Every structure is written in structure tokens, then in C-alpha cells.
Amino acid sequence: MSDQKVLIVDDDPSVCKVISRVASVNGLVPYTAESGEKALELLGIEDFALVVLDLRLTGIDGFEVVERLRGENKEIPIIILSANDVPHDMLYGLEIGADDYVTKPFDPIFLGAKIKALIRRDRHVRTAESLSSGDIKYYPGTMKLYIRGVEVPLSTKEHALLRLFLENKGRVFTKEQIYEKIWNETIVDENAIMVYVSRLRSKLETDPRNPDHIITIWGVGYKFID
């Protein structure tokens, strides 16, 4: 991960200092921004491997930063910072395109592990072979998904989840297995899984409420079928 850059966006200098130290310890080059405006400026001129983003910023807040990046089809991994007492912030952040979250106060070692895992997974997704299923054509090397010839943008977590399904058609994955493979953790956050499965269905399925591809196996998990 040497020389890879991480952008830390928070209006609290002490938080930026702690996360910068986490990035440096893990062989990454930290950049900081105290506002959404500054973050978007830096994202326009620098190539970052990942963004750690506080949601509650004055001016352009973290939600708008996520929306703008995803609206421009920029698939850079995003970890959002959310207060423990505002869980709906975290859920909404995931729904609009963030890849993972950490609640404040956070354990620096835990955050460092999330950063490394997400960057490693993103790099792996970008270099994988092409995959397909019927009208679904997915090219991990360029992070491009086409459905009936039309390009459909995905977040980094959506890329990883789609690849998992396409590489294992017909295999049933428990929620525990999905969370361990996609989030690299053993403590399952069922809300996060539901959010991402729902988002992926909305992009792949003709009728997301009656899916043809990502099938729920009640009481177990999910499987993907052609």
C-alpha cells in the first residue's frame, strides 16, 4: 500500500490527527480536509485510494460529498464516520453510496483494519477477470457493469458483492459468510447486508421486489441464479 493516499475529512483537528496517524502507521499518505468543499477540491486533483468522511460538516456535508462522488461515477472507497447516537446517519450514508462506516468514538486499530481491508478489496476487484450472467456483463478490471448494454454505476461494496455472487452462481451464502467475505469481519451487521442487497437488486433486477437473480433463502441468506 506504499505511497497510496487517504483523504480524511473532518472539522475536528484532533480526529484528523488520530486518523492521519492510523494511515501513516499502515503505510498510507494522509491528506486532510476540514470541509466538504475542500474535500471535493482535493478529490478533483489528487488520486486517493480511500476517503474517511465525517457526515456532519458545515456547508457541504458528508452526505452531499458521497452523492456528488457517486453521481460522477467515482468509485473510490468511502468509510463514513457517524455518531453512536445517530444510527440513521450511518444507514442513509450506506444507501447513497458509502462502502463502510465507523462510529465515534472509534478504536484506531479497528479503523486501520477496515481501511486496509477496503483498499485491498478494491484493488483486487479492479484486477479480476470479467464475469457475466445473461444480460449482465461485469468487468472488474475497469469496475464497469453493463446491463443490456447500458453502463450501471456501482459502489465498491456493491462491486465486491456482485463479484461474490457471479463467481458462485447457485451457491447459498449465509449472512455470516457474506459479512465475513465482504466486510472482513465476523460480527454480522444485518442492516448493512440488507442495504447492499437491496441496492444491488435495484440495479440488476427488472422488479427488485420479485428478484430473478439475487434470491432470498429465508432463515439462511442469499444466492445468485442466472
Buried (B, 14 or more C-beta within 10 A) or exposed (E): BEEBBBBBBBBEEEBBBBBBEBBEEBEBBBBBBBBBBBBBEBBEEEEBBBBBBBBBBEEBBBBBBBEBBBEEEBBBBBBBBBBEEBEEBBBBBBEBBBBBBBBBEBEEEEBBBBBBBBBEBBEEBBEBEEBEBEEBBBBBEEBBBBBEEEEBBBBBBBBBBBBBBBEEEEBEBBBBBBBBBBBBBEEBBEEBBEBBBEBBBEBBBEEBEEBEBBEEEEEEBBBBEE
